[in-house]
Amino acid sequence: GEGAASVRDVGVLAAHPLMALRTLALPDGPHVKTAVSARLTSSVRDISLGSVAASAVLSDFGQAVAERTDGLLRITRTPAAVAAGSPDLTALLRESPEAYAGPGERVVPVAALAATDLPRSPARLARLARLALTVGLRLLDLGVALEAHGQNLLVVLSPDGEPVRLVYRDLADLRVSPARLARHGIPVPDVPDRMVTDDALALRRKLFGSLVAGALAGTAGSGTALRAALEEAVPDLPRTDGLSALRDGPLPAKALTLMRLSPGTAGDQWAELPNPLRFGPR
């Protein structure tokens, strides 16, 4: 009928969804994060108007702080964003992480490492932990706490499967500390108020809850393997206040079930898990 003809005229977009479902990867091109509202973790995920408005500032800011990691971290750029007055009519155009892969290298979300053809190796997991925590702690000391869960954080693997550097995408949920940024001579970006805090605990929860309790724990597959990787990595990590908290404090984790059952409470809620560096013998 007439409707079918109009659909044929539009054609089919050649793209595939990423793990997060809302983002489409175009062949040999950018990623398009769409406004498909879906309950994926603790809440319905959409693209806020504030995120669209701050996307260019965050993109430039992310590039600037990544330059302070000695090449260990790359941030995907956001060259364009659009909104039509509603979170239901928004989209972000993001650079593909594949742009940061060299010859023979591949870029894999940390959450997908277990699905690769790489054998599980305690030594490789320890090297990944060392790389990710080195970057995370450096940025935390600068005043930037990444939400480095297994979908936002990607690892660049060498041709023989070794983690060589990281790629981070989706800056909308990071936290920035004006006091820490000022100590390092970094201007505070013009970002939504919810992203700004000097609360050291809030900053550590954002990083460690996503990276250690999330990405690394999921890749390790057990508390024993996670502890072994952290023990191997810790001696080489930057000596910062964040490292002291990682070694001596409880491990924060998002209380996702509590958050689902508390629709009237905005923001993250947290549980404290035993520190994997301190509980029982392996």
N, C-alpha and C positions, 0 to 999 in steps of 0.2 A: 504494500500500500504506500501511500504518500509518506508516512512516517518512516518506513523502512528505507525509502529512497534517500531521505535527508540524512539518515544515519550513514548510509554508504558514502554519501558525498563528504561527510566529515572525515571518514577514514578511521584507522586504528593507530593509536600511539604505541610505538615500539618502546616498551619500558618494563621493568620488573620491580616489585616492591622489595624494600630492604627488610631486615628483621623487625624493625619497629612498625612495619605495615603501612604507616602513613606517608612514607617517603618513597618516591619513584626514582629509580636510576635510569637515566636515558643512555642509550648506547653511545659509548665514546664521548660522553658529555656530562653535564652537571647533574646534580640531584635536585629534585623538586619536592620539598616538604609541603604536604597538602593539609587542608583544614578538615580532614575527616576526623570527627570527634569519636573517640573510642576509649573504653575503660581498659587500659593495658596493665596498670600496676595498682596504685592506690586510689586513683582518681580518674575522671574523664580527661583525656589528653586532647588539648587543642592548641592553637597558636594565638596567644594573646595579642591585643593591639599594641601593648607596650613592647612586646618582643619584636614586632614588626618595626616600630618606631626606632628602637635602639639597635637594630641589626647592623647598620653600617658602622656605628660607633663601636659596637662590640667586635666586629670583624677587624677593624683597625687596631683596637686595643689587644685583641688576641695575638695578632701578628707581632705587635711590639713586645709583649711579654715572652712570646715563644723565642724571640731572638736572644733571650738571656739564658737559654738552656743549652748553649753550645751545640746546637744542631740536633739535640735529642728529641725535640718535639716540633711538630708542624701543626698549624691550625688551619682547617679548611676555611676559605673565604666565603663570605655571603655577598655576592655582587649585586643582588637585587631582592627586594621584598615588596609585597603589595597587600593592601587591605582596602576593603570597601565598606568600612564603617561597622563591621561585625566580625567576631572571631570565626564565624562560619564562612566568611569570604576573604580568607587570607591565604598567602602562599609565600614560601621562601625559596630562593634559588641558591643552591650551595655548590661550591666546588667539589668535585669528586675526590675522595681520598686517594684514588689511584694516581692522581697527579704527582704524588710524592713517592712513588715507587720507581726505583732505578731498574736498569736492565737485569732481568732474571729475578727481581724481587716481587713479592706479592703483599697486598695489604689485607689484613683479616681482622674483623672485630674480635676483641678478646673473648666475648661470649661465644664465638663460633670456633674457637681454637680446637675444642674437643671434637668437632666434626671434620677437621682436616685429616689428611693422610699422615700427619706427623705422629710418631709414637710418643706416648707420654714419657717424659724424661724429667726426673727430679732436678737435674742440672739445668735443663732448659727452663723449667718453671722458676728456679732460683734466679736465673739471668733476667727473666721477664719481671720478676718482683723487684730486682735491683734497679732495672731500667725505669719501671713505672714509679717506684717510690722515690728515686733520685729526682725525677722530674716533678712529681707531686710535692715533695718537700721543698724543693727550690722555689716553686711558685707560691707555696703556702707562706714561706718566709718573706717573699716579695709582697704578699698581700692578696693572692689570688687562690681561691679554693675551687678546684675543678670538681664537677660531678662526674667522676671518671668511672661510670659503670660500664658493663661489658658491651654496650651498643655505642655509647659515645666515644669510647677509647678503642682505637685500632692499633695494631702492631704491624710494623713493616718487617717482613721476614726475608732474610737473605736466601739465595738459591738453595742453601743447604738447611734452611729452616730455623736459623738462629734469629732471635729478636735483635734488631739493630737500632730502631728508633720508633717513635710513637706518632700517631696522628690523632687529633682530637677534633670532634665536630659537635655542633650544637652548643653554643655558648649561653643559651637563655637561662640556664639554671646554675651558673657559677655564682660565687660570692666574692666580693672585693672588700678589702679593709682599707679605708682612707688613711689610717694611722700608719700602717705598714707600708703602703705605697709611698707615702710622704717620706718615710725614712730612706727610701731607695730613689727618691727624686722622680717618681712616676706620677703624672697627673691622674687624678681620679676621673674616670670616664663618666659621661652623662648617661647613667643607666637607671632603670626603675629602682625605687627606694627599697624594694624587697631584696634586691641583690647586694645591698650595702650594709656591712656590719663590721664592728671592731671586736665583737665577742669571740674570743679565742676558741671557746668550746664549740660555738656554732660553725666556725671555720673548719675545725678539725673534724667535726661530725660530717660535714659536707664531703670532705676528701676521703677520710678513712671509711666512712659508711658505704661509700660507693666503690672505692678502689679495693680496700682490703676485705671488708665483709661481703662485697659484691663481686667485682671482676676477678680478683685473685682467688678468693675462696671458691668461686664457681669453677674456675679453671683447675684448681688443685683437686677438688672433688672430695677432700676429707680434711679434718682438722689436723691430722698427723702430717699430711703432705704440705698443708699451708704453713704449719709451724716450721717444718724443715726448710722450706723455701725462705721464710722470713729470717730464720737464724743464719742462713747462708748469706742473705743480702745485707742485713743490718750493719755489719762491720764496715761496709763500704759506703754507707749513706751519709749525706750531709749532716753535720752535728748541729742540729737546730732544736728549738723548743718543741717543734712538731715531732722530731724523732724521740725525744724524751717521753712525750705523751704516748707515742706508739709503743714504746718498750714497756712503760710502767702502768699505763691506765687501762681501763676496760675498752673493749672494741665496740664502737657504736654501730648499730644497724637500724635501718628504718623499720619501724613497727607497722608493717603494711596492713596486717589484719586490723589492728587498732585504728589505723587511719581510715580504713573502709567502714568501720563501725562508728566513726565519729564525724559524720558529715558536717556538723556545725563547728568543727575545729579546723581553722585554716592552717596551712603549712605542714611541715614535716613533724612527725612524732617519732621518738627514738626509744630503742631498747639498748641495754648494755649487756654484751656477751663477755664471757671469760676471755682474757687476753691470750691469744694462741701462743705467745712467747713465754707464758708463765704457767699454763696449766699442765699438770701431770707429766710423767715420762712418756716418751714416744713408744 
